[in-house]
């Protein structure tokens, strides 16, 4: 007895294995040699490349919900979720419609990637991390366990973000209509690094090879190749020459 629902309008490649109680909706495309776990839902139109693994209880291509007072408005039509070749998607992950995930990227268990997000190649999104909507994450990044990347943020290539880092985009903390004009996420330039438990305030920029040490509260932009530390974070010293990205 087949316990799955697979639409006859879906397009499945060769040598695919699908666990029990999984759903593949209309116009989904799944490439060759994919492994789909149990109780996985792949929503309409989603595109899965070759050699992709998707673990149990994961949802691909979810449509967003909007509360009545949300700052975000529903879009007429989100692009299909696209997961490129050789990606690994963990258990209990939610990847929304309108996302594009680059090749060989790993999204660990319980992570959430919201709509209108792009993630580059060979990037790691850690366990329980959240990438909010309208974010761009580059290639070869490591975004570790329980990191929160707020909406409208940009993370460039080779960025390291340690566990439990929090970013923010609202200087008005949900008070005053003026805030709707000023939402701005954070920017971490190529090779930027953020230590465990740091907080990055709205609109702040960590420039190339900049490093916010563990526990920092970043209230000002971090200069290139400088280490900042403390609350509020202040310049501590230069990043050692041997640790600059160009010397790796």
Backbone torsions as a table, in degrees:
resi	resn	phi	psi	omega
1	UNK	NA	127.0	179.2
2	UNK	-81.1	119.3	-177.5
3	UNK	-95.8	4.1	-179.5
4	UNK	-100.8	161.6	166.7
5	UNK	-115.6	116.7	176.8
6	UNK	-124.7	115.3	-177.8
7	UNK	-59.7	143.2	175.6
8	UNK	-74.7	-3.9	174.5
9	UNK	-97.0	-0.1	176.2
10	UNK	-80.4	154.9	-178.9
11	UNK	-119.1	108.3	-175.4
12	UNK	-108.0	135.6	178.6
13	UNK	-79.2	-161.7	-177.3
14	UNK	-91.2	150.5	172.6
15	UNK	57.6	47.0	176.2
16	UNK	-97.8	137.6	174.4
17	UNK	-116.6	126.7	-178.6
18	UNK	-124.1	126.9	179.9
19	UNK	-71.2	-168.2	-176.9
20	UNK	-83.5	152.8	173.2
21	UNK	62.6	27.4	178.0
22	UNK	-95.5	155.9	-176.7
23	UNK	-126.8	129.0	175.5
24	UNK	-124.6	112.3	-171.5
25	UNK	-86.3	-178.9	-177.2
26	UNK	-55.0	141.2	171.0
27	UNK	62.4	16.0	170.3
28	UNK	-70.7	141.8	175.0
29	UNK	-118.9	125.3	177.1
30	UNK	-123.2	126.6	-177.3
31	UNK	-76.1	-167.4	-176.0
32	UNK	-78.7	152.9	169.8
33	UNK	59.7	37.2	179.1
34	UNK	-95.0	149.5	178.2
35	UNK	-120.4	113.8	-178.1
36	UNK	-111.1	127.0	-175.2
37	UNK	-77.6	-164.0	179.5
38	UNK	-83.2	145.1	172.7
39	UNK	58.9	34.0	176.2
40	UNK	-90.3	139.3	175.6
41	UNK	-116.9	122.6	176.5
42	UNK	-116.3	109.9	-171.7
43	UNK	-78.0	165.1	-172.9
44	UNK	-47.9	131.4	172.7
45	UNK	82.0	-7.3	-178.3
46	UNK	-61.9	148.1	-176.7
47	UNK	-121.6	120.6	-179.1
48	UNK	-115.4	128.1	-178.1
49	UNK	-77.1	-165.0	-180.0
50	UNK	-82.2	151.7	172.6
51	UNK	57.0	38.6	178.6
52	UNK	-98.9	139.3	174.2
53	UNK	-113.9	128.1	177.4
54	UNK	-125.9	119.1	-172.9
55	UNK	-87.1	176.8	-170.9
56	UNK	-55.6	144.6	170.0
57	UNK	65.3	24.2	179.4
58	UNK	-96.6	149.9	-179.9
59	UNK	-121.4	126.5	-179.9
60	UNK	-116.0	130.3	176.0
61	UNK	82.5	24.2	-179.7
62	UNK	-62.9	140.9	174.1
63	UNK	-85.2	143.4	-178.7
64	UNK	-72.5	158.4	170.0
65	UNK	-108.9	149.9	178.6
66	UNK	-127.2	127.2	172.0
67	UNK	-75.2	165.1	-176.5
68	UNK	-65.2	-25.0	-179.5
69	UNK	-109.7	21.9	178.7
70	UNK	-67.6	144.1	174.7
71	UNK	-74.0	-17.0	-177.9
72	UNK	-95.7	144.4	179.2
73	UNK	-110.2	147.6	178.5
74	UNK	-62.8	141.6	177.0
75	UNK	-95.4	153.5	-178.9
76	UNK	-60.1	-43.4	-177.5
77	UNK	-156.9	121.5	174.3
78	UNK	-85.4	145.6	174.9
79	UNK	-64.3	155.9	176.7
80	UNK	-61.4	147.9	170.4
81	UNK	-67.0	135.2	179.5
82	UNK	-127.6	121.2	177.5
83	UNK	-114.2	119.2	-171.1
84	UNK	-81.7	177.3	-174.0
85	UNK	-56.5	142.1	169.8
86	UNK	65.5	22.8	174.0
87	UNK	-78.5	153.0	174.1
88	UNK	-118.4	120.5	-177.9
89	UNK	-118.0	120.4	-171.7
90	UNK	-75.4	-169.0	-178.8
91	UNK	-83.8	141.6	176.9
92	UNK	69.0	19.9	179.3
93	UNK	-83.3	146.6	171.0
94	UNK	-122.5	119.9	174.7
95	UNK	-117.4	119.0	-173.3
96	UNK	-79.7	165.2	170.9
97	UNK	-60.3	155.2	178.9
98	UNK	81.4	9.0	179.3
99	UNK	-98.9	148.2	171.3
100	UNK	-128.4	120.6	-176.5
101	UNK	-112.4	123.9	-176.6
102	UNK	-75.1	169.7	-174.7
103	UNK	-62.0	143.9	172.3
104	UNK	62.3	23.1	175.7
105	UNK	-86.8	144.0	178.2
106	UNK	-112.3	127.1	173.6
107	UNK	-116.1	111.4	-169.8
108	UNK	-78.4	171.0	-175.6
109	UNK	-49.7	138.3	170.8
110	UNK	69.5	8.5	176.3
111	UNK	-75.7	156.8	177.2
112	UNK	-128.1	129.3	175.6
113	UNK	-121.5	112.1	-173.6
114	UNK	-77.9	176.3	-176.9
115	UNK	-65.9	155.3	177.8
116	UNK	59.1	42.2	176.3
117	UNK	-117.1	138.9	169.4
118	UNK	-118.3	139.9	177.2
119	UNK	-129.1	135.4	-176.0
120	UNK	-77.8	-158.7	-175.9
121	UNK	-90.6	147.7	172.4
122	UNK	56.0	33.1	176.6
123	UNK	-98.3	150.4	176.6
124	UNK	-113.0	124.3	171.8
125	UNK	-108.1	114.6	-168.5
126	UNK	-75.3	174.1	-177.1
127	UNK	-59.1	126.9	176.3
128	UNK	73.5	5.4	178.5
129	UNK	-71.6	153.3	175.8
130	UNK	-126.2	126.8	172.4
131	UNK	-110.5	109.6	-176.3
132	UNK	-75.5	175.4	-172.7
133	UNK	-69.2	157.5	179.8
134	UNK	60.2	37.8	175.5
135	UNK	-109.8	154.1	173.7
136	UNK	-126.7	124.7	178.6
137	UNK	-118.9	133.6	-175.4
138	UNK	-82.0	-160.9	-178.8
139	UNK	-97.0	154.6	176.0
140	UNK	58.8	34.4	176.9
141	UNK	-96.6	156.7	172.8
142	UNK	-126.7	107.7	178.9
143	UNK	-112.4	108.3	-163.1
144	UNK	-90.4	-172.4	-170.5
145	UNK	-52.7	132.3	172.6
146	UNK	61.5	24.9	172.2
147	UNK	-74.7	142.2	175.7
148	UNK	-117.6	114.0	177.0
149	UNK	-104.6	111.7	-173.9
150	UNK	-71.7	161.0	-179.9
151	UNK	-58.5	150.1	178.4
152	UNK	68.1	29.3	177.5
153	UNK	-101.1	157.4	175.6
154	UNK	-132.4	124.0	179.1
155	UNK	-114.6	115.0	-178.0
156	UNK	-82.8	-171.8	-173.8
157	UNK	-69.5	152.6	172.9
158	UNK	59.8	33.9	177.5
159	UNK	-91.5	141.9	175.6
160	UNK	-117.7	124.3	176.3
161	UNK	-125.4	115.8	-174.8
162	UNK	-75.0	170.7	-175.8
163	UNK	-58.4	146.2	170.0
164	UNK	66.5	22.2	172.2
165	UNK	-74.1	140.3	179.4
166	UNK	-121.5	130.9	172.7
167	UNK	-114.5	159.1	-175.7
168	UNK	-142.0	159.6	-176.1
169	UNK	-135.4	9.4	-173.8
170	UNK	-130.7	99.8	179.3
171	UNK	-70.1	-12.3	-177.6
172	UNK	-98.8	-1.3	176.3
173	UNK	47.7	49.0	173.2
174	UNK	69.7	16.1	175.0
175	UNK	-115.8	142.8	174.2
176	UNK	80.1	131.8	177.7
177	UNK	-66.4	-17.7	178.2
178	UNK	-57.2	-29.1	-176.6
179	UNK	-60.0	-28.7	-176.5
180	UNK	-64.0	-19.8	-179.7
181	UNK	-88.5	-8.2	-166.8
182	UNK	-126.6	10.2	178.6
183	UNK	-59.4	128.7	178.1
184	UNK	-153.4	123.9	178.1
185	UNK	-77.3	-168.7	-179.6
186	UNK	-99.3	160.9	175.8
187	UNK	-126.1	128.8	173.7
188	UNK	-118.8	112.9	-176.7
189	UNK	-75.4	171.5	-175.2
190	UNK	-51.1	127.9	176.8
191	UNK	78.6	3.1	177.7
192	UNK	-66.9	151.9	-179.2
193	UNK	-137.3	145.5	-180.0
194	UNK	-132.2	126.5	-178.4
195	UNK	-79.0	167.5	-173.2
196	UNK	-58.2	137.3	172.8
197	UNK	72.7	13.0	179.5
198	UNK	-77.6	157.8	176.6
199	UNK	-123.3	127.1	-179.2
200	UNK	-113.0	120.8	-175.3
201	UNK	-79.1	164.1	-171.7
202	UNK	-56.3	137.7	172.9
203	UNK	75.6	-0.1	-176.5
204	UNK	-76.8	150.4	-177.1
205	UNK	-118.5	127.9	168.6
206	UNK	-101.6	111.0	-172.8
207	UNK	-78.1	177.7	-172.0
208	UNK	-52.4	126.6	178.6
209	UNK	64.9	8.9	174.3
210	UNK	-67.7	152.9	-173.9
211	UNK	-140.4	115.5	172.0
212	UNK	-93.2	114.7	-176.0
213	UNK	-66.8	164.2	-177.6
214	UNK	-53.6	135.7	176.5
215	UNK	78.5	6.5	-179.1
216	UNK	-70.5	148.0	167.7
217	UNK	-113.7	105.9	-170.7
218	UNK	-89.6	108.5	-178.8
219	UNK	-107.5	-8.5	178.2
220	UNK	-135.5	157.4	176.9
221	UNK	-57.4	145.6	177.7
222	UNK	-97.8	125.1	-178.4
223	UNK	-69.2	157.2	178.5
224	UNK	-57.5	134.9	173.6
225	UNK	59.4	26.2	175.1
226	UNK	-112.8	147.6	173.7
227	UNK	-102.6	128.4	173.8
228	UNK	-115.5	154.1	-179.0
229	UNK	-153.6	153.6	172.2
230	UNK	104.1	-177.4	179.5
231	UNK	-134.7	105.9	-6.3
232	UNK	-70.9	154.3	-175.9
233	UNK	-67.4	134.1	177.7
234	UNK	-128.2	156.5	-177.9
235	UNK	-62.2	130.4	-175.9
236	UNK	-104.6	-52.8	176.6
237	UNK	-171.2	178.1	176.4
238	UNK	-74.2	150.6	168.5
239	UNK	-66.2	130.6	179.0
240	UNK	-54.2	141.0	-175.8
241	UNK	-54.7	-39.3	-176.3
242	UNK	-71.6	-12.6	178.8
243	UNK	-97.3	-3.8	177.7
244	UNK	-64.6	146.2	-175.6
245	UNK	-57.0	-37.2	-179.1
246	UNK	-63.8	-17.9	-177.9
247	UNK	-102.3	9.1	-179.2
248	UNK	-86.6	NA	NA
